């Protein structure tokens, strides 16, 4: 399995447990508007991160925070070598 160093790190708000993402300088890149429900949720791999919406459905966002794969799944992990692991 090829691992990539993350380009963004997840942060979580205390008030509502939403996650956002910062870069290595600490600058907020993606505001805290998504949820993390599992081990791999909120981790970027191959430019995508699995996150959950308010209904608890998983989807994937890109490094700009835009949805790349719709929020319609009950579970999601990460991508490796171009495929979902």
PLY file of the C-alpha trace (Angstrom):
ply
format ascii 1.0
element vertex 85
property float x
property float y
property float z
element edge 84
property int vertex1
property int vertex2
end_header
0.00 0.00 0.00
1.47 3.35 -1.00
1.06 6.03 1.64
1.22 9.70 0.84
2.10 12.39 3.34
-1.01 14.44 4.05
-1.10 17.89 2.53
-3.86 18.99 4.90
-4.59 18.05 8.48
-8.07 17.72 9.97
-9.12 19.95 12.86
-12.25 19.51 14.94
-14.39 22.18 16.58
-15.33 21.61 20.20
-18.79 23.13 19.92
-20.33 20.92 17.24
-17.67 18.30 16.39
-17.41 19.48 12.79
-14.07 19.10 11.03
-12.17 21.41 8.77
-8.64 21.33 7.41
-5.45 23.35 7.86
-2.22 23.35 5.89
1.24 22.78 7.36
1.53 26.47 8.31
-1.69 26.31 10.34
-3.71 28.35 7.85
-7.36 27.32 7.64
-7.94 25.95 4.14
-11.33 24.24 4.48
-13.74 25.62 7.12
-15.20 23.21 9.69
-18.40 22.19 7.96
-18.10 18.39 7.68
-18.21 15.49 10.15
-15.75 12.68 10.80
-17.29 9.35 11.77
-14.46 6.84 11.53
-10.76 6.11 11.52
-10.09 7.12 7.92
-12.69 9.83 7.73
-11.08 13.21 7.40
-7.79 11.89 6.01
-6.67 12.98 2.55
-5.30 10.35 0.18
-4.76 10.95 -3.51
-6.34 14.40 -3.18
-9.63 13.22 -1.63
-10.90 12.90 1.94
-13.93 10.97 3.11
-16.18 13.08 5.32
-19.80 12.90 6.41
-22.61 15.41 6.02
-25.21 16.41 8.66
-27.34 13.36 7.75
-24.38 11.05 8.46
-23.85 10.07 4.84
-20.30 9.84 3.52
-18.89 11.48 0.45
-15.49 12.74 -0.65
-14.15 16.28 -0.88
-11.13 17.57 -2.75
-8.36 19.74 -1.29
-10.39 22.90 -1.95
-13.30 21.54 0.12
-15.58 20.96 -2.85
-17.57 17.70 -3.03
-15.88 15.33 -5.47
-18.06 12.26 -4.82
-21.63 12.75 -3.59
-22.72 12.22 0.00
-24.74 9.04 -0.35
-22.74 6.28 1.33
-23.09 4.61 4.73
-19.34 3.96 4.97
-16.20 5.19 3.22
-12.48 4.74 3.77
-9.70 6.15 1.57
-8.21 5.91 -1.91
-4.99 4.05 -2.68
-3.48 3.67 -6.15
-6.59 5.23 -7.68
-9.08 2.85 -6.03
-11.12 3.04 -2.85
-9.45 0.85 -0.24
0 1
1 2
2 3
3 4
4 5
5 6
6 7
7 8
8 9
9 10
10 11
11 12
12 13
13 14
14 15
15 16
16 17
17 18
18 19
19 20
20 21
21 22
22 23
23 24
24 25
25 26
26 27
27 28
28 29
29 30
30 31
31 32
32 33
33 34
34 35
35 36
36 37
37 38
38 39
39 40
40 41
41 42
42 43
43 44
44 45
45 46
46 47
47 48
48 49
49 50
50 51
51 52
52 53
53 54
54 55
55 56
56 57
57 58
58 59
59 60
60 61
61 62
62 63
63 64
64 65
65 66
66 67
67 68
68 69
69 70
70 71
71 72
72 73
73 74
74 75
75 76
76 77
77 78
78 79
79 80
80 81
81 82
82 83
83 84
